[in-house]
Amino acid sequence: MMDHGKITDYLDAYSAYMEIETMKLFDGAIDSLEVHHCVHLFSCSNCLHEEMIEIQE
């Protein structure tokens, strides 16, 4: 699967330029700020499956 980066980068045209700590309030993971996880978007180029996966910072 290919990593496309932070899921919050896809919220709008300017979200990629916002503070990471602020955007973690909108990433869909309740405790990502406290446990130092970052939610990334992964996809498979063969079957086009997409998945959000929490990774350790």
Stockholm file with secondary structure:
# STOCKHOLM 1.0

chainA/1-57         MMDHGKITDYLDAYSAYMEIETMKLFDGAIDSLEVHHCVHLFSCSNCLHEEMIEIQE
#=GR chainA/1-57 SS CEEEEEGGGGSSTTGGGSCHHHHGGGSSCTTHHHHTEEEEEEECTTTCCEEEEEEEC
#=GC SS_cons        CEEEEEGGGGSSTTGGGSCHHHHGGGSSCTTHHHHTEEEEEEECTTTCCEEEEEEEC
//
